[in-house]
Amino acid sequence: MFSTLRQAMFLRRVPAVISPMKRAFSSKIYNEIDPQMMNINELNQEMQSIFGQEPSPDGFSGSATMDFSDLKSKIESLESTNPESSHLRSHIEYQKSTHLSKEQSAKVATDDMSKLTHVGNSGEAQMVDVSSKDNTKRTALACCKVNLGKRVFDLVLANQMGKGDVLGVAKIAGINGAKQTSSLIPLCHNIALTHVHVDLRLNPEDYSVDIEGEASCTGKTGVEMEAMTAVSVAGLTVYDMCKAASKDISITDVRLERKTGGKSGFWSRGE
């Protein structure tokens, strides 16, 4: 019992005793001791030769010699539960166990980029090769909203805007925009469109214009961009036709609503 108490007192006082001798002793204990090869007797002798048998100036009495088997078990337990706090674990080994190597990081980045069809293996932009795809009938429906405000809405409804028929001009602009998509969006394919329809409706509930655009083709790639370009250009044209009456007009909610054809088949927002 007395031996156990003395070991406990030693463990509590070791930091205060060792501090003045940190340079000479700590490296020997923590850098050179292999827990699997520790020689208990030699360590006991070394502790005795350093601390001696006489009471230390700070009041600690009794022999400094102790059985290190208990200390060893505490160190091993600490190492198994918290590797970061262990002085006996190699820094290099810890880095290897907690960090990806440069090669692994590069591989992860390459795998992520491979999921983006418009990005090459080295990260450069590229146009997708669709030559191996089948020709299928493809359609896409997109929409957007142009918020006019009550005063401008009333002017458009009465067809009293200075530039003329707002909805009629915007409809033609949307159709023309769909046909120019490959010129506006760099990596889009030049598609032979078979049909483009743009519809603009005045919405008195929120004083806006609701725009829908549908594009179709028979080919190797989809027409989603053509449909969204159609409604975007139509919305911009509404703004241009009405900007003299108000600069507070906003274009919102440009989005794809539905598409068909191709490998992925049918897709609809909300399903």
C-alpha positions in Angstrom: 0.0 0.0 0.0 2.8 2.4 0.9 4.6 1.5 -2.4 1.4 2.3 -4.4 1.0 5.7 -2.6 4.6 6.6 -3.2 4.2 5.8 -6.9 1.1 8.0 -7.1 3.0 10.9 -5.4 5.9 10.4 -7.8 3.7 10.7 -10.8 2.2 13.9 -9.5 5.6 15.5 -8.8 7.6 14.2 -11.9 6.9 17.4 -13.9 8.2 19.7 -11.2 11.3 17.5 -10.6 12.1 16.9 -14.3 11.6 20.6 -15.5 15.2 21.8 -14.6 16.7 18.7 -16.3 14.4 18.7 -19.4 17.1 19.0 -21.9 19.2 16.2 -20.4 16.6 13.8 -19.4 13.3 14.2 -21.3 14.7 13.3 -24.7 16.1 10.1 -23.2 12.8 9.1 -21.7 10.5 10.1 -24.5 12.6 9.7 -27.7 14.7 6.7 -27.0 12.4 4.4 -25.0 10.6 1.8 -27.0 7.6 0.6 -24.9 8.1 -2.9 -26.2 11.8 -3.0 -25.3 11.8 -1.1 -22.0 14.3 -2.5 -19.4 12.6 -1.8 -16.1 15.7 -2.4 -13.9 18.0 -0.2 -16.0 15.4 2.7 -15.8 15.1 2.2 -12.0 18.9 2.5 -11.7 19.0 5.6 -13.9 16.2 7.3 -11.9 18.0 6.5 -8.7 21.4 7.9 -10.0 19.7 11.1 -11.1 17.4 11.9 -8.2 19.3 10.1 -5.4 17.9 8.8 -2.1 17.8 12.0 -0.1 14.8 14.2 0.1 14.6 16.9 -2.6 14.6 20.6 -1.8 10.8 20.9 -2.5 9.9 18.5 0.3 9.6 15.2 -1.6 11.0 12.4 0.6 11.7 8.8 0.0 13.5 6.9 -2.8 13.1 8.1 -6.3 13.3 4.6 -7.5 10.0 3.0 -8.6 8.6 0.2 -10.7 8.0 1.6 -14.1 5.6 -1.2 -15.1 2.6 0.9 -13.9 3.9 3.9 -15.8 4.4 1.8 -18.9 0.8 0.5 -18.8 -0.5 4.1 -18.5 1.5 5.2 -21.5 0.3 2.3 -23.6 -3.3 3.0 -22.5 -2.9 6.6 -23.5 -1.4 5.8 -26.8 -4.2 3.4 -27.7 -6.9 5.9 -26.9 -5.4 9.2 -28.0 -2.5 8.8 -30.5 -2.1 12.6 -30.8 -1.1 13.1 -27.2 1.4 10.2 -27.1 5.1 11.2 -26.8 6.1 7.8 -27.9 4.4 7.8 -31.3 6.4 8.9 -34.3 5.3 12.2 -35.9 5.9 10.8 -39.4 3.7 7.7 -38.7 0.9 10.0 -37.3 1.0 12.1 -40.4 0.8 9.0 -42.6 -2.3 7.8 -40.7 -4.2 11.1 -40.7 -3.5 12.7 -44.0 -3.9 11.7 -47.7 -0.7 11.6 -49.7 -0.2 14.0 -52.5 -0.8 11.1 -55.0 -4.1 10.2 -53.3 -5.3 13.8 -53.2 -4.5 14.2 -56.9 -6.5 11.0 -57.6 -9.5 12.3 -55.7 -9.4 15.5 -57.6 -9.2 13.7 -60.9 -12.1 11.4 -60.0 -14.3 14.5 -59.1 -13.4 16.2 -62.4 -14.3 13.0 -64.4 -17.9 13.5 -63.3 -18.1 16.8 -65.1 -18.4 16.1 -68.8 -17.2 19.5 -69.9 -13.9 19.2 -67.9 -10.9 17.2 -69.3 -8.6 15.0 -67.2 -6.2 17.9 -66.6 -9.0 20.3 -65.7 -9.3 22.1 -69.1 -12.6 23.0 -70.6 -13.7 20.8 -73.5 -16.6 20.1 -75.9 -18.2 16.7 -75.2 -17.8 14.1 -78.0 -21.3 12.9 -78.7 -20.5 10.9 -81.8 -21.2 7.6 -80.1 -24.6 8.6 -78.9 -27.9 7.5 -80.6 -30.1 9.9 -82.4 -33.3 10.3 -80.4 -36.2 12.8 -80.3 -35.4 15.2 -77.5 -37.5 18.0 -76.0 -37.0 20.5 -73.2 -39.4 23.0 -71.5 -38.0 26.0 -69.5 -39.6 29.0 -67.8 -38.8 32.3 -66.2 -40.7 35.3 -64.7 -40.4 39.0 -65.3 -41.6 41.2 -62.4 -42.9 44.5 -63.9 -44.7 46.2 -61.0 -48.3 47.6 -61.3 -47.7 50.7 -63.3 -45.6 49.0 -66.0 -47.9 46.0 -66.1 -50.9 48.3 -66.8 -48.9 49.9 -69.7 -48.0 46.5 -71.2 -51.6 45.3 -70.8 -52.9 48.3 -72.7 -50.1 48.1 -75.3 -49.0 51.6 -74.6 -45.3 51.1 -74.3 -43.3 53.5 -76.5 -41.4 50.7 -78.3 -44.6 48.9 -79.3 -45.9 45.3 -78.7 -43.8 44.1 -75.8 -45.0 40.5 -75.8 -44.9 40.0 -79.5 -41.3 41.3 -79.9 -40.2 39.3 -76.9 -41.6 36.1 -78.4 -39.7 36.5 -81.6 -36.5 37.4 -79.7 -36.9 34.2 -77.6 -37.2 32.0 -80.7 -34.2 33.6 -82.3 -32.2 33.2 -79.0 -32.8 29.5 -79.0 -31.4 29.2 -82.5 -28.3 31.2 -81.5 -27.5 29.1 -78.3 -24.3 27.5 -79.6 -23.0 31.0 -80.4 -23.8 32.3 -77.0 -22.8 29.3 -74.8 -19.2 28.3 -75.8 -19.4 24.5 -75.2 -22.9 23.9 -76.6 -23.3 21.9 -79.8 -24.8 23.4 -82.8 -28.2 21.6 -82.9 -30.6 21.4 -85.8 -33.7 22.4 -84.0 -37.0 21.1 -85.3 -39.3 23.2 -83.2 -39.1 26.2 -80.8 -42.2 27.7 -79.1 -42.2 30.7 -76.7 -45.3 31.7 -74.8 -45.6 34.9 -72.7 -48.6 35.5 -70.4 -49.4 38.5 -68.2 -50.0 37.5 -64.6 -52.2 40.1 -62.8 -51.8 38.4 -59.4 -48.2 39.6 -59.0 -48.0 42.1 -62.0 -45.5 39.9 -63.9 -45.0 38.2 -67.2 -44.7 34.4 -67.1 -42.6 33.0 -69.9 -42.3 29.4 -71.1 -40.1 28.1 -73.9 -40.0 24.7 -75.5 -37.4 23.4 -77.9 -37.2 20.1 -79.8 -34.8 18.2 -82.1 -33.8 14.7 -83.2 -30.2 14.3 -82.4 -27.3 13.1 -80.2 -27.6 15.7 -77.4 -30.3 17.5 -75.5 -32.0 20.9 -76.0 -32.2 22.1 -72.4 -29.8 25.0 -73.0 -31.9 26.0 -76.1 -35.1 26.1 -74.1 -33.5 28.1 -71.2 -31.8 30.5 -73.6 -35.2 31.1 -75.3 -36.9 32.2 -72.1 -33.8 34.2 -70.9 -33.6 36.2 -74.1 -37.4 36.7 -74.1 -37.2 38.1 -70.6 -34.3 40.4 -71.4 -36.3 41.7 -74.4 -39.3 42.5 -72.1 -36.9 44.4 -69.9 -35.5 46.3 -72.9 -39.0 47.2 -74.1 -40.1 48.5 -70.7 -36.9 50.0 -69.2 -37.9 53.5 -70.2 -40.9 53.3 -67.9 -39.0 51.6 -64.9 -35.6 50.4 -64.0 -36.9 48.3 -61.2 -38.0 45.4 -63.4 -36.4 42.0 -62.4 -36.0 38.7 -64.2 -36.2 35.6 -61.9 -36.6 31.8 -61.7 -35.0 30.9 -65.0 -35.1 27.1 -64.8 -35.7 23.8 -66.6 -39.1 22.3 -66.0 -39.1 19.1 -68.1 -36.9 17.2 -70.6 -37.4 14.0 -72.6 -35.2 11.8 -74.8 -31.6 10.7 -74.6 -29.9 8.1 -72.2 -31.5 9.6 -69.1 -35.0 9.6 -70.6 -37.8 11.6 -69.0 -37.1 14.2 -66.2 -39.6 16.6 -64.6 -39.1 19.1 -61.8 -40.8 18.0 -58.6 -41.0 14.3 -59.7 
